[in-house]
Every structure is written in structure tokens, then in C-alpha cells.
Amino acid sequence: MTVLEFRNVTKRYRVRGAGQMLALDDVDFTLRSGQTLALVGQSGSGKSTIAKIITQLERQSEGQVLLDERPIPRSGSALRRYRAQVRMVFQDPFASLNPYHTIRHHLERPLRLDKVVPRDQVDAEVHRLLDRVRLDARVIDRRPHELSGGQRQRVAIARALASRPSLLVADEPVSMLDVSIRLGVLNLLAELQRESQLGVLYITHDLATARHFSDEIMVLHHGRVVEHGPADDVILRPTEEYTRALRDASPDPDRHFAAAPGAAEEGARS
């Protein structure tokens, strides 16, 4: 089992003319393989800062980030191995894929860089990845602009899975997609998580999807964890006024996910 831990993590940013801005304040949590943890909060609450620290796009100011009880490496081949274990799916599928390269290139690159399979098996592995995210192999030589938003995000998920990670950071993975195809992408992520026993940090502002796709929910407010517990407990029995306000501002979860038969399949074709 892979275990990622945040221990008393604080992050400050220097702001020109204003000193320092506190983005994270003494944050603690644990993410294990096979578990989905939803990170919920309004814009500016610190959610994306946590994602950047996990993926080492940023470094914490104080505290420790541990993978299997060892500090995250800062450089060199050790950091590269870490990043193969911990992958990220970005919010914007329109910006996260290079428009000049084919889908084949996007999927082959991590396979070759991380030496996931022998050279003569790369093409077969690309096709396997496309199949895992329910994309027709005919997209392989297309460029991102030739695909729909839902298809692009499926390519981004396939790229994240290429290195066979243990943990996946999904930063608002459906917020920029049409409402009609969001459920299909979220169902795909849930299915992949179960199949591969991935640990998933699901970052969102939507408590409705957090409840239905997560084991636990952690609520952030101004960089502090104000609530953390099993998903149903946090939604149905919140202890903090801020959590109640977020819940009341979200669509009703049961109504929101009372999808008609075939909704997930329709999303997969989008």
C-alpha cells in the first residue's frame, strides 16, 4: 500500500508590496492507495496549492510531505521516480494537451521517458491505455483540437495512467466540461480507481460529486482544514457553518445524480 502524508504543512507566498500571503496553514491528512479523498473549498481556499505541493510544482514553507514515510525527493532521478508514482489530471483539457502533437505522441512520451514497457510494446500499450479510458483507437493520430472536451480529458487521464502511478491528483477534472458529459468522466475515474487500487485526491468545489465519488471529504477554508471525515458524515452531519453553507449552495446530490439509464454510456461517447 502506498501512503502519502501531509504533516503540519504550511505554505506562504511572497507578494510584492504586501509581504507574505498564507496559502496553507498547518494542514494534516493522509491519502492511501485504494482510497478517494475529496478536497473541497471555494476558490482561494488552498486546494490547488496542495495539488502543486504533492506534484512538487511548489514546495511547502514548513512541515513535511512523506511518501511511504520518506520525505519527497527534491531533485534528480529520485524526484523523477516519485513523479511516476504520483500523477495529475489538470482542470483544463483544452490547455493541458499540446495542440501540435498527436494523441499517440501524448501517450507514447511518458511510456518512453519512464521506460514503462519495452520499446517494441509501446504501440500496444498506447492502444491499451485508449481502451482503458473508453476511447476508439481511431483518435490515435488526431490532434487535440479534433476531439471533444470529454475526449480530451479522457486522453489526459490515459496519459496520467501511462506511468502506472499509485496516486492520482484530479484537480477539478470535470469543471470545464459540458454538464451532459461530466458524469461519464467521473464514473470512468471511479472505475479506474477501483480497478487499479489508485489513491485519488479529488479536488472540487462541488460537495454533491464529492459525496458520491469519495470515501472521505476534507473541507478547506482560507488554507485551514475545518472539517474532515467520512463523506456521508461531512455532508449529512456537518459540524462547521462553512461546510453547511457549501452544502446548501450545492445541488441536491440525490437529484443531481438521478441520471437516466445510459447516461454514463453517452458520456463515454462524448
Short mmCIF file of the C-alpha atoms (twelve columns), coordinates in Angstrom:
data_MODEL
# 
_entry.id   MODEL 
# 
loop_
_atom_site.group_PDB 
_atom_site.id 
_atom_site.type_symbol 
_atom_site.label_atom_id 
_atom_site.label_alt_id 
_atom_site.label_comp_id 
_atom_site.label_asym_id 
_atom_site.label_seq_id 
_atom_site.Cartn_x 
_atom_site.Cartn_y 
_atom_site.Cartn_z 
_atom_site.pdbx_PDB_model_num 
ATOM 1   C CA . MET A 1   0.000   0.000  0.000   1 
ATOM 2   C CA . THR A 2   1.230   3.478  -0.924  1 
ATOM 3   C CA . VAL A 3   0.677   6.194  1.692   1 
ATOM 4   C CA . LEU A 4   1.045   9.942  1.156   1 
ATOM 5   C CA . GLU A 5   1.081   12.132 4.266   1 
ATOM 6   C CA . PHE A 6   0.880   15.857 4.864   1 
ATOM 7   C CA . ARG A 7   2.239   16.707 8.314   1 
ATOM 8   C CA . ASN A 8   1.750   20.266 9.577   1 
ATOM 9   C CA . VAL A 9   2.203   21.685 6.081   1 
ATOM 10  C CA . THR A 10  2.216   25.465 5.754   1 
ATOM 11  C CA . LYS A 11  2.726   27.409 2.532   1 
ATOM 12  C CA . ARG A 12  3.446   31.138 2.250   1 
ATOM 13  C CA . TYR A 13  3.798   33.121 -0.951  1 
ATOM 14  C CA . ARG A 14  5.717   36.352 -1.228  1 
ATOM 15  C CA . VAL A 15  3.523   39.131 -2.596  1 
ATOM 16  C CA . ARG A 16  5.261   42.197 -3.952  1 
ATOM 17  C CA . GLY A 17  4.425   45.201 -1.837  1 
ATOM 18  C CA . ALA A 18  2.321   43.174 0.598   1 
ATOM 19  C CA . GLY A 19  4.795   40.880 2.344   1 
ATOM 20  C CA . GLN A 20  3.633   37.269 2.601   1 
ATOM 21  C CA . MET A 21  0.324   35.580 1.901   1 
ATOM 22  C CA . LEU A 22  -0.605  32.472 3.885   1 
ATOM 23  C CA . ALA A 23  -1.997  29.891 1.442   1 
ATOM 24  C CA . LEU A 24  -1.932  26.788 3.681   1 
ATOM 25  C CA . ASP A 25  -1.961  26.806 7.473   1 
ATOM 26  C CA . ASP A 26  -0.829  23.669 9.335   1 
ATOM 27  C CA . VAL A 27  -2.541  21.115 7.077   1 
ATOM 28  C CA . ASP A 28  -2.577  17.410 8.005   1 
ATOM 29  C CA . PHE A 29  -4.049  14.492 6.052   1 
ATOM 30  C CA . THR A 30  -3.253  11.011 4.758   1 
ATOM 31  C CA . LEU A 31  -4.083  9.541  1.326   1 
ATOM 32  C CA . ARG A 32  -3.754  5.784  0.817   1 
ATOM 33  C CA . SER A 33  -3.883  3.663  -2.327  1 
ATOM 34  C CA . GLY A 34  -7.405  2.361  -2.885  1 
ATOM 35  C CA . GLN A 35  -8.935  5.466  -1.269  1 
ATOM 36  C CA . THR A 36  -10.576 8.551  -2.743  1 
ATOM 37  C CA . LEU A 37  -10.242 11.717 -0.676  1 
ATOM 38  C CA . ALA A 38  -12.199 14.771 -1.833  1 
ATOM 39  C CA . LEU A 39  -10.692 18.167 -1.142  1 
ATOM 40  C CA . VAL A 40  -13.470 20.757 -1.093  1 
ATOM 41  C CA . GLY A 41  -13.488 24.519 -0.744  1 
ATOM 42  C CA . GLN A 42  -14.134 27.778 -2.533  1 
ATOM 43  C CA . SER A 43  -11.669 29.371 -4.933  1 
ATOM 44  C CA . GLY A 44  -8.645  30.592 -2.999  1 
ATOM 45  C CA . SER A 45  -9.083  28.093 -0.168  1 
ATOM 46  C CA . GLY A 46  -5.750  26.364 -0.900  1 
ATOM 47  C CA . LYS A 47  -6.901  23.316 -2.863  1 
ATOM 48  C CA . SER A 48  -4.660  23.824 -5.888  1 
ATOM 49  C CA . THR A 49  -1.719  24.735 -3.650  1 
ATOM 50  C CA . ILE A 50  -1.979  21.276 -2.073  1 
ATOM 51  C CA . ALA A 51  -2.016  19.699 -5.553  1 
ATOM 52  C CA . LYS A 52  1.069   21.670 -6.579  1 
ATOM 53  C CA . ILE A 53  2.954   20.642 -3.448  1 
ATOM 54  C CA . ILE A 54  2.069   16.978 -3.951  1 
ATOM 55  C CA . THR A 55  3.334   17.093 -7.530  1 
ATOM 56  C CA . GLN A 56  6.320   19.248 -6.480  1 
ATOM 57  C CA . LEU A 57  5.381   22.158 -8.704  1 
ATOM 58  C CA . GLU A 58  5.611   24.086 -5.431  1 
ATOM 59  C CA . ARG A 59  7.388   23.367 -2.144  1 
ATOM 60  C CA . GLN A 60  5.951   23.798 1.304   1 
ATOM 61  C CA . SER A 61  7.291   26.544 3.568   1 
ATOM 62  C CA . GLU A 62  7.008   24.400 6.684   1 
ATOM 63  C CA . GLY A 63  6.052   20.846 7.567   1 
ATOM 64  C CA . GLN A 64  6.647   17.517 5.845   1 
ATOM 65  C CA . VAL A 65  5.231   15.677 2.848   1 
ATOM 66  C CA . LEU A 66  6.005   11.965 3.046   1 
ATOM 67  C CA . LEU A 67  5.526   9.071  0.663   1 
ATOM 68  C CA . ASP A 68  5.657   5.750  2.482   1 
ATOM 69  C CA . GLU A 69  7.205   7.557  5.465   1 
ATOM 70  C CA . ARG A 70  10.017  9.101  3.410   1 
ATOM 71  C CA . PRO A 71  10.281  12.797 2.508   1 
ATOM 72  C CA . ILE A 72  9.516   13.644 -1.104  1 
ATOM 73  C CA . PRO A 73  12.802  13.920 -3.035  1 
ATOM 74  C CA . ARG A 74  13.686  17.388 -4.264  1 
ATOM 75  C CA . SER A 75  15.658  16.664 -7.422  1 
ATOM 76  C CA . GLY A 76  17.293  14.163 -9.736  1 
ATOM 77  C CA . SER A 77  16.266  10.626 -10.594 1 
ATOM 78  C CA . ALA A 78  14.571  10.141 -7.195  1 
ATOM 79  C CA . LEU A 79  12.165  13.008 -7.922  1 
ATOM 80  C CA . ARG A 80  11.510  11.578 -11.373 1 
ATOM 81  C CA . ARG A 81  10.619  8.198  -9.860  1 
ATOM 82  C CA . TYR A 82  8.339   9.941  -7.378  1 
ATOM 83  C CA . ARG A 83  6.536   11.784 -10.164 1 
ATOM 84  C CA . ALA A 84  5.979   8.490  -11.958 1 
ATOM 85  C CA . GLN A 85  4.139   7.281  -8.842  1 
ATOM 86  C CA . VAL A 86  2.090   10.439 -8.381  1 
ATOM 87  C CA . ARG A 87  0.354   11.823 -11.452 1 
ATOM 88  C CA . MET A 88  -2.002  14.727 -12.025 1 
ATOM 89  C CA . VAL A 89  -5.069  15.306 -14.179 1 
ATOM 90  C CA . PHE A 90  -5.423  19.042 -14.752 1 
ATOM 91  C CA . GLN A 91  -8.600  21.066 -14.777 1 
ATOM 92  C CA . ASP A 92  -8.438  22.344 -18.344 1 
ATOM 93  C CA . PRO A 93  -8.326  19.624 -21.028 1 
ATOM 94  C CA . PHE A 94  -8.044  22.349 -23.661 1 
ATOM 95  C CA . ALA A 95  -4.761  23.675 -22.261 1 
ATOM 96  C CA . SER A 96  -3.121  20.568 -20.804 1 
ATOM 97  C CA . LEU A 97  -2.548  18.849 -24.160 1 
ATOM 98  C CA . ASN A 98  -0.053  20.245 -26.670 1 
ATOM 99  C CA . PRO A 99  -2.051  21.225 -29.778 1 
ATOM 100 C CA . TYR A 100 0.880   20.483 -32.099 1 
ATOM 101 C CA . HIS A 101 1.175   16.814 -31.163 1 
ATOM 102 C CA . THR A 102 -0.990  13.799 -31.865 1 
ATOM 103 C CA . ILE A 103 -2.731  11.722 -29.223 1 
ATOM 104 C CA . ARG A 104 -0.198  8.983  -29.980 1 
ATOM 105 C CA . HIS A 105 2.649   11.351 -29.043 1 
ATOM 106 C CA . HIS A 106 0.956   12.399 -25.780 1 
ATOM 107 C CA . LEU A 107 0.650   8.779  -24.661 1 
ATOM 108 C CA . GLU A 108 3.949   7.481  -26.004 1 
ATOM 109 C CA . ARG A 109 6.026   10.173 -24.308 1 
ATOM 110 C CA . PRO A 110 5.530   9.076  -20.656 1 
ATOM 111 C CA . LEU A 111 5.840   5.435  -21.674 1 
ATOM 112 C CA . ARG A 112 9.257   6.107  -23.219 1 
ATOM 113 C CA . LEU A 113 10.516  8.574  -20.601 1 
ATOM 114 C CA . ASP A 114 9.606   6.309  -17.688 1 
ATOM 115 C CA . LYS A 115 10.511  3.111  -19.572 1 
ATOM 116 C CA . VAL A 116 7.205   1.542  -18.621 1 
ATOM 117 C CA . VAL A 117 7.348   -1.162 -21.297 1 
ATOM 118 C CA . PRO A 118 9.993   -2.357 -23.799 1 
ATOM 119 C CA . ARG A 119 10.238  -0.291 -26.986 1 
ATOM 120 C CA . ASP A 120 8.554   -2.939 -29.100 1 
ATOM 121 C CA . GLN A 121 5.496   -2.889 -26.798 1 
ATOM 122 C CA . VAL A 122 4.909   0.880  -26.723 1 
ATOM 123 C CA . ASP A 123 2.334   0.891  -29.529 1 
ATOM 124 C CA . ALA A 124 0.328   -1.917 -27.925 1 
ATOM 125 C CA . GLU A 125 0.440   -0.097 -24.591 1 
ATOM 126 C CA . VAL A 126 -0.889  3.092  -26.200 1 
ATOM 127 C CA . HIS A 127 -3.852  1.147  -27.564 1 
ATOM 128 C CA . ARG A 128 -4.409  -0.459 -24.153 1 
ATOM 129 C CA . LEU A 129 -4.490  2.965  -22.498 1 
ATOM 130 C CA . LEU A 130 -7.035  4.244  -25.011 1 
ATOM 131 C CA . ASP A 131 -9.187  1.192  -24.361 1 
ATOM 132 C CA . ARG A 132 -8.984  1.742  -20.589 1 
ATOM 133 C CA . VAL A 133 -10.437 5.247  -20.936 1 
ATOM 134 C CA . ARG A 134 -13.080 4.079  -23.445 1 
ATOM 135 C CA . LEU A 135 -11.710 5.873  -26.494 1 
ATOM 136 C CA . ASP A 136 -11.809 4.486  -30.005 1 
ATOM 137 C CA . ALA A 137 -8.339  3.714  -31.389 1 
ATOM 138 C CA . ARG A 138 -9.164  5.893  -34.402 1 
ATOM 139 C CA . VAL A 139 -8.324  9.007  -32.328 1 
ATOM 140 C CA . ILE A 140 -4.689  7.932  -32.059 1 
ATOM 141 C CA . ASP A 141 -3.356  10.060 -34.911 1 
ATOM 142 C CA . ARG A 142 -5.637  13.038 -34.342 1 
ATOM 143 C CA . ARG A 143 -4.621  16.241 -32.605 1 
ATOM 144 C CA . PRO A 144 -6.385  17.584 -29.507 1 
ATOM 145 C CA . HIS A 145 -8.411  20.222 -31.384 1 
ATOM 146 C CA . GLU A 146 -10.081 17.405 -33.333 1 
ATOM 147 C CA . LEU A 147 -11.553 15.913 -30.152 1 
ATOM 148 C CA . SER A 148 -14.386 16.995 -27.875 1 
ATOM 149 C CA . GLY A 149 -13.698 18.269 -24.373 1 
ATOM 150 C CA . GLY A 150 -14.722 14.969 -22.830 1 
ATOM 151 C CA . GLN A 151 -12.464 13.039 -25.180 1 
ATOM 152 C CA . ARG A 152 -9.532  15.332 -24.414 1 
ATOM 153 C CA . GLN A 153 -9.968  14.802 -20.687 1 
ATOM 154 C CA . ARG A 154 -10.015 11.039 -21.259 1 
ATOM 155 C CA . VAL A 155 -6.718  11.388 -23.128 1 
ATOM 156 C CA . ALA A 156 -5.347  13.373 -20.170 1 
ATOM 157 C CA . ILE A 157 -6.437  10.591 -17.816 1 
ATOM 158 C CA . ALA A 158 -4.815  7.975  -20.048 1 
ATOM 159 C CA . ARG A 159 -1.591  9.999  -20.077 1 
ATOM 160 C CA . ALA A 160 -1.664  10.188 -16.273 1 
ATOM 161 C CA . LEU A 161 -2.110  6.410  -16.074 1 
ATOM 162 C CA . ALA A 162 0.687   5.665  -18.550 1 
ATOM 163 C CA . SER A 163 3.402   5.507  -15.874 1 
ATOM 164 C CA . ARG A 164 1.235   3.170  -13.757 1 
ATOM 165 C CA . PRO A 165 1.064   5.500  -10.764 1 
ATOM 166 C CA . SER A 166 -0.118  4.629  -7.271  1 
ATOM 167 C CA . LEU A 167 -1.709  8.024  -6.630  1 
ATOM 168 C CA . LEU A 168 -3.681  10.371 -8.857  1 
ATOM 169 C CA . VAL A 169 -4.380  14.047 -8.206  1 
ATOM 170 C CA . ALA A 170 -7.530  15.114 -10.081 1 
ATOM 171 C CA . ASP A 171 -7.791  18.916 -9.927  1 
ATOM 172 C CA . GLU A 172 -11.381 19.894 -10.812 1 
ATOM 173 C CA . PRO A 173 -11.298 17.318 -13.639 1 
ATOM 174 C CA . VAL A 174 -14.822 17.965 -14.951 1 
ATOM 175 C CA . SER A 175 -15.440 21.632 -14.127 1 
ATOM 176 C CA . MET A 176 -14.684 22.783 -17.691 1 
ATOM 177 C CA . LEU A 177 -16.705 20.066 -19.396 1 
ATOM 178 C CA . ASP A 178 -20.321 20.235 -20.522 1 
ATOM 179 C CA . VAL A 179 -22.714 19.163 -17.790 1 
ATOM 180 C CA . SER A 180 -24.022 16.369 -20.013 1 
ATOM 181 C CA . ILE A 181 -20.664 14.540 -20.076 1 
ATOM 182 C CA . ARG A 182 -19.344 15.166 -16.559 1 
ATOM 183 C CA . LEU A 183 -20.935 12.064 -15.068 1 
ATOM 184 C CA . GLY A 184 -19.332 9.801  -17.666 1 
ATOM 185 C CA . VAL A 185 -15.832 11.119 -16.881 1 
ATOM 186 C CA . LEU A 186 -16.373 10.867 -13.118 1 
ATOM 187 C CA . ASN A 187 -17.699 7.320  -13.459 1 
ATOM 188 C CA . LEU A 188 -14.610 6.455  -15.509 1 
ATOM 189 C CA . LEU A 189 -12.308 7.825  -12.792 1 
ATOM 190 C CA . ALA A 190 -14.165 5.844  -10.137 1 
ATOM 191 C CA . GLU A 191 -13.911 2.662  -12.204 1 
ATOM 192 C CA . LEU A 192 -10.183 3.123  -12.843 1 
ATOM 193 C CA . GLN A 193 -9.628  3.820  -9.142  1 
ATOM 194 C CA . ARG A 194 -11.280 0.518  -8.204  1 
ATOM 195 C CA . GLU A 195 -9.531  -1.490 -10.932 1 
ATOM 196 C CA . SER A 196 -6.023  -0.272 -10.105 1 
ATOM 197 C CA . GLN A 197 -6.484  0.445  -6.385  1 
ATOM 198 C CA . LEU A 198 -5.379  4.016  -7.004  1 
ATOM 199 C CA . GLY A 199 -5.300  6.605  -4.284  1 
ATOM 200 C CA . VAL A 200 -7.200  9.592  -5.691  1 
ATOM 201 C CA . LEU A 201 -7.180  13.154 -4.390  1 
ATOM 202 C CA . TYR A 202 -10.307 14.605 -5.967  1 
ATOM 203 C CA . ILE A 203 -10.220 18.409 -5.830  1 
ATOM 204 C CA . THR A 204 -13.571 20.099 -6.303  1 
ATOM 205 C CA . HIS A 205 -15.865 22.863 -5.106  1 
ATOM 206 C CA . ASP A 206 -18.911 20.617 -5.604  1 
ATOM 207 C CA . LEU A 207 -20.000 18.731 -2.479  1 
ATOM 208 C CA . ALA A 208 -22.541 16.727 -4.478  1 
ATOM 209 C CA . THR A 209 -19.905 14.967 -6.577  1 
ATOM 210 C CA . ALA A 210 -17.556 14.778 -3.577  1 
ATOM 211 C CA . ARG A 211 -20.098 12.755 -1.625  1 
ATOM 212 C CA . HIS A 212 -20.823 10.301 -4.426  1 
ATOM 213 C CA . PHE A 213 -17.262 9.678  -5.585  1 
ATOM 214 C CA . SER A 214 -15.205 9.842  -2.379  1 
ATOM 215 C CA . ASP A 215 -14.619 7.822  0.752   1 
ATOM 216 C CA . GLU A 216 -13.669 10.884 2.795   1 
ATOM 217 C CA . ILE A 217 -14.137 14.632 2.423   1 
ATOM 218 C CA . MET A 218 -11.776 17.306 3.696   1 
ATOM 219 C CA . VAL A 219 -13.059 20.887 3.720   1 
ATOM 220 C CA . LEU A 220 -10.608 23.784 3.359   1 
ATOM 221 C CA . HIS A 221 -11.301 27.396 4.294   1 
ATOM 222 C CA . HIS A 222 -8.643  30.102 3.999   1 
ATOM 223 C CA . GLY A 223 -5.928  27.445 3.926   1 
ATOM 224 C CA . ARG A 224 -7.084  25.585 7.043   1 
ATOM 225 C CA . VAL A 225 -8.802  22.208 7.328   1 
ATOM 226 C CA . VAL A 226 -12.139 22.970 9.005   1 
ATOM 227 C CA . GLU A 227 -13.776 19.564 8.583   1 
ATOM 228 C CA . HIS A 228 -12.592 16.065 7.671   1 
ATOM 229 C CA . GLY A 229 -14.378 12.740 7.866   1 
ATOM 230 C CA . PRO A 230 -16.378 10.059 6.026   1 
ATOM 231 C CA . ALA A 231 -18.198 11.536 3.045   1 
ATOM 232 C CA . ASP A 232 -21.738 10.935 4.307   1 
ATOM 233 C CA . ASP A 233 -20.937 12.322 7.752   1 
ATOM 234 C CA . VAL A 234 -19.475 15.538 6.358   1 
ATOM 235 C CA . ILE A 235 -22.433 16.094 4.017   1 
ATOM 236 C CA . LEU A 236 -25.299 14.938 6.216   1 
ATOM 237 C CA . ARG A 237 -23.953 15.952 9.628   1 
ATOM 238 C CA . PRO A 238 -21.520 18.861 9.137   1 
ATOM 239 C CA . THR A 239 -20.171 20.440 12.294  1 
ATOM 240 C CA . GLU A 240 -18.955 23.697 10.742  1 
ATOM 241 C CA . GLU A 241 -21.091 26.559 9.484   1 
ATOM 242 C CA . TYR A 242 -18.814 26.925 6.454   1 
ATOM 243 C CA . THR A 243 -19.452 23.299 5.436   1 
ATOM 244 C CA . ARG A 244 -23.188 23.782 5.833   1 
ATOM 245 C CA . ALA A 245 -23.029 26.855 3.610   1 
ATOM 246 C CA . LEU A 246 -21.146 24.911 0.919   1 
ATOM 247 C CA . ARG A 247 -23.644 22.068 1.149   1 
ATOM 248 C CA . ASP A 248 -26.645 24.353 0.891   1 
ATOM 249 C CA . ALA A 249 -25.126 26.055 -2.162  1 
ATOM 250 C CA . SER A 250 -24.673 22.719 -3.975  1 
ATOM 251 C CA . PRO A 251 -27.334 20.915 -5.991  1 
ATOM 252 C CA . ASP A 252 -29.168 18.180 -4.133  1 
ATOM 253 C CA . PRO A 253 -26.865 15.126 -4.513  1 
ATOM 254 C CA . ASP A 254 -29.609 12.515 -4.952  1 
ATOM 255 C CA . ARG A 255 -31.431 14.594 -7.550  1 
ATOM 256 C CA . HIS A 256 -28.151 15.601 -9.209  1 
ATOM 257 C CA . PHE A 257 -27.132 12.000 -9.795  1 
ATOM 258 C CA . ALA A 258 -30.501 10.501 -10.626 1 
ATOM 259 C CA . ALA A 259 -29.240 10.080 -14.157 1 
ATOM 260 C CA . ALA A 260 -31.334 8.411  -16.808 1 
ATOM 261 C CA . PRO A 261 -30.307 4.918  -17.970 1 
ATOM 262 C CA . GLY A 262 -27.468 5.151  -20.456 1 
ATOM 263 C CA . ALA A 263 -26.154 8.491  -19.161 1 
ATOM 264 C CA . ALA A 264 -22.701 7.078  -18.433 1 
ATOM 265 C CA . GLU A 265 -22.512 5.411  -21.825 1 
ATOM 266 C CA . GLU A 266 -23.493 8.654  -23.552 1 
ATOM 267 C CA . GLY A 267 -20.721 10.445 -21.657 1 
ATOM 268 C CA . ALA A 268 -18.183 7.873  -22.796 1 
ATOM 269 C CA . ARG A 269 -19.015 8.638  -26.417 1 
ATOM 270 C CA . SER A 270 -18.581 12.391 -25.918 1 
# 
